[in-house]
């Protein structure tokens, strides 16, 4: 299966989703969108495929969205889209593309519906109590 993840390695959710994909025995194409940026056609295609709008895909926390005045309901989707191209951090992540569809994978478990061999092992380990985590990871 061909999988693409639009990924931010500094984001815990994005790292979790990548770990779930890799645990399903897939090797995704990883696009670090903060480095590559976005194009208008790319964002429009991703949003259409994932049934998102620029407003619903807008990252509102830990981003310049508020400083740029994008949280006001009167701001148009066109203005938000333009800001996303200028400031890639404004796009919420991770966005995952597979033959089964395109999703904004928040929460992380959303990616499971896009995989042929989904595994929750990375999340189980991450959320395990310390004793259980130690048993699973003896290092």
N, CA, C and O of each residue as an XYZ file, in Angstrom:
556
protein
N       0.857     -1.179      0.000
C       0.000      0.000      0.000
C       0.898      1.235      0.000
O       1.922      1.271      0.682
N       0.514      2.211     -0.747
C       1.257      3.468     -0.799
C       0.655      4.440      0.225
O      -0.538      4.741      0.185
N       1.504      4.923      1.144
C       1.055      5.826      2.195
C       1.934      7.068      2.193
O       3.158      6.981      2.089
N       1.290      8.222      2.309
C       2.002      9.486      2.436
C       1.531     10.126      3.736
O       0.332     10.192      4.008
N       2.484     10.598      4.537
C       2.145     11.326      5.751
C       2.769     12.710      5.668
O       3.973     12.859      5.459
N       1.926     13.715      5.835
C       2.387     15.096      5.927
C       2.670     15.296      7.411
O       1.752     15.391      8.225
N       3.940     15.357      7.744
C       4.435     15.106      9.091
C       5.210     16.284      9.650
O       5.922     16.984      8.929
N       5.057     16.488     10.958
C       5.882     17.436     11.703
C       6.550     16.623     12.811
O       5.870     16.219     13.755
N       7.850     16.371     12.728
C       8.513     15.538     13.724
C       8.499     16.137     15.126
O       8.786     15.425     16.089
N       8.177     17.412     15.273
C       8.094     18.028     16.597
C       6.727     17.844     17.248
O       6.530     18.246     18.395
N       5.790     17.246     16.537
C       4.420     17.065     17.024
C       4.236     15.637     17.541
O       4.482     14.674     16.815
N       3.806     15.505     18.792
C       3.590     14.181     19.376
C       2.549     13.365     18.632
O       2.745     12.169     18.419
N       1.455     13.982     18.236
C       0.425     13.252     17.492
C       0.979     12.766     16.160
O       0.720     11.633     15.756
N       1.729     13.606     15.485
C       2.310     13.219     14.203
C       3.290     12.051     14.393
O       3.311     11.120     13.587
N       4.091     12.103     15.449
C       5.018     10.993     15.725
C       4.254      9.718     16.040
O       4.655      8.641     15.599
N       3.157      9.814     16.797
C       2.338      8.640     17.117
C       1.766      8.015     15.850
O       1.805      6.797     15.674
N       1.236      8.860     14.974
C       0.640      8.357     13.733
C       1.705      7.674     12.879
O       1.452      6.610     12.314
N       2.868      8.259     12.780
C       3.955      7.637     12.030
C       4.319      6.290     12.639
O       4.551      5.330     11.905
N       4.372      6.199     13.960
C       4.690      4.929     14.626
C       3.619      3.877     14.339
O       3.943      2.708     14.128
N       2.360      4.276     14.328
C       1.276      3.333     14.018
C       1.416      2.833     12.581
O       1.277      1.638     12.320
N       1.689      3.740     11.659
C       1.862      3.340     10.255
C       3.014      2.342     10.137
O       2.878      1.303      9.491
N       4.140      2.662     10.761
C       5.306      1.780     10.676
C       5.049      0.440     11.360
O       5.568     -0.581     10.911
N       4.256      0.419     12.441
C       3.918     -0.832     13.115
C       3.005     -1.704     12.263
O       2.882     -2.904     12.511
N       2.367     -1.111     11.263
C       1.500     -1.883     10.372
C       2.293     -2.468      9.201
O       1.723     -2.945      8.220
N       3.626     -2.418      9.331
C       4.543     -2.948      8.308
C       4.491     -2.173      7.005
O       4.704     -2.736      5.931
N       4.209     -0.888      7.100
C       4.227     -0.006      5.937
C       5.417      0.941      6.039
O       5.850      1.304      7.133
N       5.928      1.329      4.896
C       7.005      2.314      4.833
C       6.435      3.539      4.119
O       6.372      3.580      2.891
N       6.024      4.526      4.896
C       5.367      5.685      4.283
C       6.352      6.643      3.637
O       7.533      6.676      3.980
N       5.844      7.413      2.702
C       6.565      8.576      2.206
C       6.300      9.673      3.232
O       5.147      9.998      3.515
N       7.356     10.237      3.781
C       7.219     11.250      4.825
C       7.526     12.619      4.222
O       8.621     12.867      3.716
N       6.539     13.489      4.290
C       6.715     14.846      3.795
C       6.723     15.779      5.008
O       5.703     15.960      5.672
N       7.867     16.355      5.278
C       7.974     17.318      6.367
C       7.544     18.675      5.816
O       8.354     19.449      5.305
N       6.263     18.933      5.934
C       5.668     20.089      5.269
C       6.192     21.424      5.775
O       6.076     22.432      5.077
N       6.767     21.453      6.978
C       7.345     22.716      7.443
C       8.594     23.064      6.640
O       8.956     24.234      6.517
N       9.252     22.036      6.092
C      10.430     22.260      5.252
C      10.045     22.497      3.794
O      10.623     23.355      3.127
N       9.064     21.734      3.302
C       8.706     21.816      1.887
C       7.666     22.888      1.591
O       7.587     23.396      0.472
N       6.868     23.228      2.604
C       5.784     24.178      2.388
C       4.604     23.527      1.676
O       4.609     22.325      1.409
N       3.610     24.327      1.378
C       2.394     23.875      0.704
C       2.187     24.690     -0.558
O       2.640     25.830     -0.664
N       1.496     24.088     -1.512
C       1.018     24.837     -2.665
C      -0.501     24.916     -2.561
O      -1.138     24.093     -1.902
N      -1.057     25.899     -3.210
C      -2.508     26.051     -3.202
C      -3.209     24.805     -3.758
O      -4.123     24.286     -3.117
N      -2.796     24.307     -4.953
C      -3.468     23.103     -5.473
C      -3.323     21.900     -4.542
O      -4.253     21.107     -4.395
N      -2.165     21.770     -3.920
C      -1.936     20.644     -3.002
C      -2.906     20.715     -1.815
O      -3.561     19.727     -1.484
N      -2.993     21.875     -1.189
C      -3.900     22.011     -0.045
C      -5.353     21.821     -0.456
O      -6.111     21.142      0.237
N      -5.740     22.408     -1.566
C      -7.129     22.246     -2.020
C      -7.452     20.777     -2.281
O      -8.540     20.316     -1.935
N      -6.527     20.041     -2.882
C      -6.751     18.617     -3.150
C      -6.830     17.815     -1.850
O      -7.713     16.973     -1.690
N      -5.913     18.076     -0.931
C      -5.932     17.365      0.354
C      -7.212     17.659      1.116
O      -7.845     16.746      1.646
N      -7.595     18.922      1.172
C      -8.798     19.289      1.904
C     -10.041     18.663      1.274
O     -10.918     18.178      1.988
N     -10.123     18.669     -0.040
C     -11.283     18.064     -0.714
C     -11.339     16.568     -0.420
O     -12.405     16.035     -0.111
N     -10.199     15.890     -0.515
C     -10.166     14.441     -0.292
C     -10.484     14.079      1.157
O     -11.070     13.029      1.419
N     -10.104     14.937      2.091
C     -10.331     14.663      3.513
C     -11.624     15.284      4.034
O     -11.925     15.182      5.223
N     -12.389     15.927      3.153
C     -13.631     16.599      3.527
C     -13.379     17.668      4.601
O     -14.086     17.754      5.605
N     -12.348     18.472      4.348
C     -11.985     19.572      5.233
C     -12.158     20.894      4.501
O     -12.238     20.939      3.273
N     -12.213     21.939      5.258
C     -12.143     23.294      4.712
C     -10.876     23.913      5.299
O     -10.326     23.388      6.267
N     -10.418     24.999      4.736
C      -9.270     25.651      5.376
C      -9.536     25.950      6.860
O      -8.639     25.802      7.690
N     -10.746     26.363      7.190
C     -11.046     26.664      8.593
C     -10.988     25.407      9.462
O     -10.452     25.462     10.569
N     -11.517     24.291      9.000
C     -11.493     23.078      9.829
C     -10.104     22.464      9.890
O      -9.819     21.689     10.802
N      -9.235     22.790      8.942
C      -7.863     22.278      8.954
C      -6.895     23.246      9.627
O      -5.702     22.959      9.723
N      -7.392     24.379     10.088
C      -6.543     25.403     10.686
C      -6.066     24.981     12.072
O      -6.867     24.610     12.930
N      -4.773     25.042     12.276
C      -4.207     24.792     13.606
C      -4.361     26.078     14.397
O      -3.790     27.110     14.044
N      -5.140     26.007     15.470
C      -5.463     27.223     16.216
C      -4.598     27.427     17.448
O      -4.536     28.534     17.982
N      -3.929     26.378     17.907
C      -3.049     26.501     19.068
C      -1.613     26.275     18.622
O      -1.356     25.595     17.629
N      -0.697     26.847     19.358
C       0.728     26.705     19.050
C       1.030     27.052     17.592
O       1.863     26.420     16.942
N       0.337     28.061     17.105
C       0.539     28.554     15.745
C       0.260     30.061     15.767
O      -0.268     30.576     16.752
N       0.604     30.756     14.711
C       0.332     32.200     14.679
C      -1.103     32.550     14.275
O      -1.372     33.703     13.940
N      -2.021     31.596     14.298
C      -3.394     31.841     13.837
C      -4.044     33.027     14.535
O      -4.643     33.880     13.879
N      -3.933     33.088     15.843
C      -4.560     34.196     16.573
C      -3.872     35.519     16.237
O      -4.542     36.522     15.987
N      -2.542     35.524     16.232
C      -1.799     36.752     15.922
C      -2.115     37.273     14.525
O      -2.080     38.480     14.286
N      -2.422     36.368     13.606
C      -2.739     36.759     12.233
C      -4.209     37.122     12.058
O      -4.630     37.492     10.962
N      -4.992     37.020     13.128
C      -6.404     37.370     13.068
C      -7.264     36.330     12.371
O      -8.364     36.645     11.917
N      -6.783     35.098     12.277
C      -7.504     34.068     11.523
C      -8.613     33.385     12.307
O      -9.403     32.640     11.727
N      -8.692     33.618     13.607
C      -9.704     32.946     14.415
C     -11.061     33.643     14.365
O     -12.066     33.073     14.789
N     -11.095     34.852     13.859
C     -12.352     35.596     13.719
C     -13.237     34.862     12.701
O     -12.781     34.565     11.596
N     -14.479     34.570     13.053
C     -15.371     33.833     12.141
C     -15.606     34.535     10.802
O     -16.006     33.891      9.832
N     -15.364     35.833     10.740
C     -15.594     36.557      9.492
C     -14.449     36.369      8.474
O     -14.589     36.756      7.314
N     -13.345     35.792      8.894
C     -12.214     35.581      7.981
C     -12.599     34.493      6.980
O     -13.086     33.430      7.364
N     -12.382     34.764      5.723
C     -12.784     33.822      4.667
C     -11.837     32.630      4.580
O     -10.684     32.692      5.007
N     -12.358     31.545      4.014
C     -11.516     30.370      3.762
C     -10.364     30.734      2.830
O      -9.263     30.201      2.968
N     -10.607     31.623      1.899
C      -9.557     32.056      0.971
C      -8.413     32.732      1.725
O      -7.242     32.484      1.435
N      -8.747     33.578      2.683
C      -7.713     34.254      3.480
C      -6.941     33.247      4.332
O      -5.725     33.358      4.486
N      -7.650     32.274      4.878
C      -6.983     31.241      5.686
C      -6.060     30.413      4.796
O      -4.927     30.123      5.180
N      -6.531     30.033      3.617
C      -5.715     29.255      2.687
C      -4.440     30.009      2.304
O      -3.355     29.427      2.284
N      -4.569     31.273      2.009
C      -3.402     32.093      1.666
C      -2.420     32.132      2.837
O      -1.210     32.018      2.639
N      -2.938     32.292      4.052
C      -2.078     32.312      5.234
C      -1.380     30.966      5.433
O      -0.225     30.928      5.855
N      -2.071     29.861      5.132
C      -1.472     28.533      5.263
C      -0.295     28.348      4.308
O       0.691     27.692      4.644
N      -0.408     28.922      3.134
C       0.687     28.835      2.167
C       1.880     29.664      2.659
O       3.034     29.262      2.509
N       1.584     30.813      3.239
C       2.640     31.676      3.763
C       3.239     31.154      5.069
O       4.415     31.383      5.352
N       2.428     30.452      5.864
C       2.836     29.945      7.179
C       2.406     28.478      7.283
O       1.336     28.204      7.826
N       3.202     27.531      6.783
C       2.810     26.118      6.763
C       2.398     25.548      8.122
O       1.630     24.588      8.175
N       2.892     26.119      9.212
C       2.549     25.636     10.555
C       1.058     25.778     10.850
O       0.552     25.152     11.780
N       0.352     26.593     10.070
C      -1.079     26.801     10.288
C      -1.930     25.596      9.916
O      -3.092     25.513     10.315
N      -1.367     24.661      9.158
C      -2.134     23.481      8.760
C      -2.019     22.436      9.860
O      -0.920     22.035     10.243
N      -3.169     22.002     10.358
C      -3.172     20.975     11.382
C      -2.636     19.674     10.813
O      -2.757     19.431      9.613
N      -2.060     18.853     11.632
C      -1.391     17.648     11.165
C      -1.550     16.535     12.182
O      -1.961     16.749     13.322
N      -1.211     15.345     11.729
C      -0.722     14.930     10.414
C      -1.879     14.632      9.468
O      -2.957     14.211      9.887
N      -1.629     14.859      8.204
C      -2.578     14.458      7.168
C      -1.973     13.229      6.501
O      -0.824     13.246      6.058
N      -2.766     12.166      6.439
C      -2.294     10.893      5.890
C      -3.130     10.548      4.666
O      -4.355     10.670      4.669
N      -2.423     10.109      3.607
C      -3.064      9.715      2.349
C      -2.747      8.251      2.085
O      -1.581      7.856      2.092
N      -3.775      7.446      1.854
C      -3.608      6.046      1.464
C      -4.656      5.749      0.395
O      -5.534      6.574      0.143
N      -4.571      4.572     -0.238
C      -5.630      4.206     -1.191
C      -7.019      4.149     -0.545
O      -8.030      4.201     -1.246
N      -7.073      4.041      0.782
C      -8.359      3.991      1.480
C      -8.927      5.378      1.781
O     -10.073      5.496      2.217
N      -8.136      6.428      1.551
C      -8.640      7.768      1.783
C      -7.581      8.709      2.330
O      -6.408      8.361      2.468
N      -8.037      9.905      2.635
C      -7.184     10.961      3.181
C      -7.857     11.455      4.451
O      -9.059     11.721      4.471
N      -7.059     11.576      5.520
C      -7.618     12.025      6.797
C      -6.634     12.928      7.520
O      -5.418     12.763      7.422
N      -7.187     13.881      8.244
C      -6.443     14.581      9.268
C      -6.500     13.643     10.469
O      -7.574     13.414     11.025
N      -5.371     13.109     10.866
C      -5.344     12.035     11.863
C      -5.163     12.580     13.277
O      -4.126     12.386     13.912
N      -6.185     13.256     13.741
C      -6.277     13.727     15.111
C      -7.626     13.266     15.625
O      -8.637     13.722     15.091
N      -7.716     12.421     16.594
C      -6.630     11.810     17.343
C      -5.870     10.773     16.513
O      -6.287     10.404     15.416
N      -4.763     10.323     17.061
C      -3.866      9.403     16.353
C      -4.577      8.164     15.818
O      -4.253      7.682     14.733
N      -5.538      7.651     16.569
C      -6.221      6.408     16.196
C      -6.979      6.522     14.881
O      -7.341      5.506     14.289
N      -7.224      7.740     14.419
C      -7.931      7.949     13.158
C      -7.220      7.260     12.007
O      -7.863      6.841     11.044
N      -5.900      7.136     12.092
C      -5.133      6.525     11.007
C      -5.474      5.046     10.834
O      -5.270      4.497      9.751
N      -5.982      4.398     11.862
C      -6.253      2.956     11.781
C      -7.210      2.608     10.647
O      -7.067      1.557     10.023
N      -8.189      3.479     10.371
C      -9.157      3.188      9.312
C      -8.533      3.270      7.914
O      -9.145      2.844      6.934
N      -7.321      3.817      7.824
C      -6.653      3.968      6.537
C      -5.650      2.857      6.243
O      -5.067      2.824      5.159
N      -5.441      1.943      7.197
C      -4.388      0.938      7.071
C      -4.946     -0.456      6.814
O      -6.036     -0.794      7.274
N      -4.184     -1.264      6.073
C      -4.575     -2.649      5.833
C      -4.326     -3.530      7.046
O      -5.127     -4.418      7.340
N      -3.227     -3.297      7.755
C      -2.849     -4.114      8.918
C      -2.640     -3.225     10.133
O      -1.516     -3.094     10.619
N      -3.714     -2.610     10.630
C      -3.526     -1.644     11.716
C      -3.038     -2.306     12.999
O      -3.403     -3.440     13.310
N      -2.206     -1.575     13.735
C      -1.693     -2.030     15.020
C      -1.695     -0.865     15.987
O      -1.231      0.229     15.664
N      -2.220     -1.110     17.176
C      -2.210     -0.082     18.208
C      -0.997     -0.215     19.117
O      -0.880      0.535     20.087
N      -0.092     -1.143     18.833
C       1.047     -1.374     19.717
C       1.785     -0.104     20.122
O       2.074      0.054     21.308
N       2.107      0.814     19.208
C       2.833      2.013     19.641
C       2.054      2.845     20.653
O       2.649      3.426     21.561
N       0.735      2.910     20.512
C      -0.065      3.686     21.456
C      -0.224      2.956     22.774
O      -0.204      3.579     23.835
N      -0.383      1.631     22.720
C      -0.518      0.855     23.950
C       0.738      1.022     24.783
O       0.663      1.251     25.990
N       1.898      0.907     24.139
C       3.162      1.063     24.843
C       3.300      2.470     25.421
O       3.726      2.633     26.565
N       2.945      3.474     24.645
C       3.082      4.866     25.082
C       2.177      5.154     26.275
O       2.566      5.892     27.180
N       0.978      4.583     26.287
C       0.005      4.880     27.327
C       0.005      3.864     28.461
O      -0.811      3.959     29.378
N       0.904      2.904     28.407
C       0.949      1.865     29.434
C       1.439      2.444     30.756
O       2.229      3.388     30.769
N       0.969      1.876     31.873
C       1.515      2.292     33.161
C       3.010      1.980     33.209
O       3.465      1.091     32.488
N       3.781      2.677     34.028
C       5.238      2.487     34.046
C       5.685      1.036     34.195
O       6.645      0.626     33.542
N       5.012      0.247     35.040
C       5.430     -1.150     35.226
C       5.219     -1.952     33.950
O       6.071     -2.756     33.571
N       4.087     -1.739     33.289
C       3.809     -2.472     32.054
C       4.771     -2.022     30.959
O       5.246     -2.843     30.174
N       5.054     -0.747     30.904
C       5.996     -0.251     29.898
C       7.370     -0.840     30.130
O       8.073     -1.153     29.169
N       7.773     -1.000     31.379
C       9.082     -1.577     31.683
C       9.133     -3.043     31.242
O      10.155     -3.506     30.737
N       8.029     -3.771     31.435
C       7.991     -5.177     31.004
C       8.119     -5.272     29.495
O       8.777     -6.174     28.977
N       7.480     -4.328     28.779
C       7.520     -4.363     27.311
C       8.803     -3.818     26.756
O       9.129     -4.076     25.598
N       9.549     -3.065     27.552
C      10.759     -2.401     27.074
C      11.835     -2.530     28.144
O      12.069     -1.577     28.888
N      12.499     -3.686     28.244
C      13.403     -3.958     29.355
C      14.652     -3.091     29.387
O      15.385     -3.152     30.373
N      14.937     -2.292     28.376
C      16.132     -1.453     28.397
C      15.970     -0.437     29.438
O      16.861      0.389     29.639
